[in-house]
Amino acid sequence: MSIKLEMSVFSKCLGDRYRLASELSADVHLELLKVTNLQRSPDADEEVGASFSLIFRGPLDYVLSEQVYRLEHEKLGVFELCLAPVGMDESSLHYEAVFISS
């Protein structure tokens, strides 16, 4: 299955779990916390090509470095995202993926 990595697709999947598809990890899941429109204008459309970011929450006991990861989602299938650590709270680490349109 091939998906379009668009803001509208991920907006429908807020709160969903994504499995980290790696031979190194037993069963690590990330939760999609936030989808942010990065367009300069607040009135910008969420159409194809919009710049946006995703914030995921992951476990404290499994730290991801900045790199491309394969993720699995029950509706979206398998796809790759570049994730970078951006913070933490008392119960989780946070990671960001950024999509920039030209």
Secondary structure by P-SEA (a helix, b strand, c coil): ccccccaaaaaaaccbbbbcccccccbbbbbbcccccccccccccccccccbbbbbbbbccccccbbbbbbbbccccccccccccccccccbbbbbbbbbcc
